Amino acid sequence: MIYLLHIFILIGIYIILSVSLNLLAGYTGILSMAHAAFFGVGAYVVALLALNVHTPFILNIFLAIIAAGAFGAIVGIPSLRIKDDYFIIATFAFQIITFSVLNNLVSFTGGPMGLPGIPQPVIFGLKFDNHWSFLILTTILAVFTYFIANRIVSSPYGRILKAIREDEVFTQSLGKNVAAFKVKIFMVSAALASIAGVLYATYITYIDPTSFTVNESVFIISIVIIGGAGNLKGSVVGAIVLVMLPELLRFIGLPNSVAANIRQMLYGGLLVVFMLWRPRGFIGEYSFNRNNEK
Amino acid sequence: METLLNIQKCNKHFNGIVALDDFSCTVKKQEIVGLIGPNGAGKSTLFNVITGFINQDSGSIVFNKKDISKKPAYKINNLGISRTFQDLRLIRQMTVLENVLLSFSKQPGEHLENVFLRNKKVKEIETENRKKAVELLDFAGLNEKSYDLANDLSYGQQKLLSIVCCLASDPKLLLLDEPIAGINPAMIDEIIKIIKMLPEEGKSVIIIEHNMDAITEVCGRVIFMDAGQKISEGLPEEVRNDPKVIEAYLD
């Protein structure tokens, strides 16, 4: 039972990550490789605050969201000036830099040793110290993230995001400040991703830089693409499928050491298969392999 | 009539190729000006310079008493200049109605904070815009296609839709880049009818077009351009019979 609850909590965390990336990659057509970095910012901000300043959990969430949003602006403003493949490379670089900083700033982040003993969340005296209660907290925050994202994409604001994805020049000719729209949605996406980081850090109670590598970014991108870019429900489906799939491998009797390696191959293979034969994912509305040159 | 747009001594070079060479012209309020000339004369470059998609090397552009020479494209649209593109741009994966809704300027719902706040105001304006969009589509005869994807329209209907999108922001000046090239005669009549109505609505128009009959029919004044320069200007008939124009076409 505990094992199942653990899987559900992970699914909740990945739903937050994939929904927030979908706003950027699926709806606006900006494929960022730095999503794990924002996940990490949320986790480290909440861990450092809880361990060193002992501020309450609710305040920490807010501070993590603000920090990730600000970090999103720092990454987004320069890198959104360039386009397509070059943008992907720029965010890739920020992802690597974030990992290196977390890994080498030993006095602050604990370096490769990480930060152990992160206190579990307490909200108004309510302790979230077992799997059941944590699942409830995760569900609430995942629903909150989905609600915000859904509100954005179904508004006139979301209509412009989709227009930017389809034809930036045309959108600009209609009097929309495309650059500002891109930076803002980048910040929103980063801020929402940090919520997942907060949950992850306080759930596992230990974090180290290896949880926030470029592999993690690729995994989140896989969820968005396989679930379906440009459709929020797709991200939920994608998170459920991709988190559950490797767990199924355990049940067909593969030894753990083999299963771990097969996991990576499985993700890579799935991504290739989907890109070739179903670029829209399960229920997506946008495919990255489409020729958008116009 | 008062001057709406005043272009003075605009120059633009692309790696040594001259696109605009000391080009000057004015457009008055409620006037339709035709811009003609051979391919590569710099007509579309002029549109791109006016609308801020390309920065000119030198020269000034004053629109409605405001200097717009250095302004970005989106600001120029907000000041009241709308355009269509020669290579026909629309959001093809959206419905016809959504394309028009997207085109209204200064929507409160376009501000991120209003996605969560001022819900009532946003809904109010959105309903109002929807009504206006339906009226515009009615007027253009595209109302039956409202819920089709823009991509599913015929080429002529797409061109018509791109003009409707321009009109949605209620501009003072429309720049139409080949609005009737490559479409069937019935649709040409439809589009010409709409263009001819624009001055009465207080709008000015510049049209790039190769179809001389259409130009003669709608334009009060024609400018002939070649190699980035203004070669001839005047009534359509005058420009057509100008020896310099005939010479340029024969070259």
Interface residues (C-beta under 8 A of the other chain):
Chain A: I148 R151 I152 S155 P156 Y157 G158 R159 I160 K162 A163 E166 D167 V169 F170 T171 Q172 S173 L174 G175 K176 N177 V178 K184 I185 V188 E285 K294
Chain B: T51 F53 P72 A73 Y74 K75 N77 N78 S82 R83 F85 D87 R89 L90 I91 R92 Q93 M94 E98 L101 L102 S103 S105 K106 Q107 G109 E110 H111 L112 N114 V115 F116 V122 E126 C165 S169
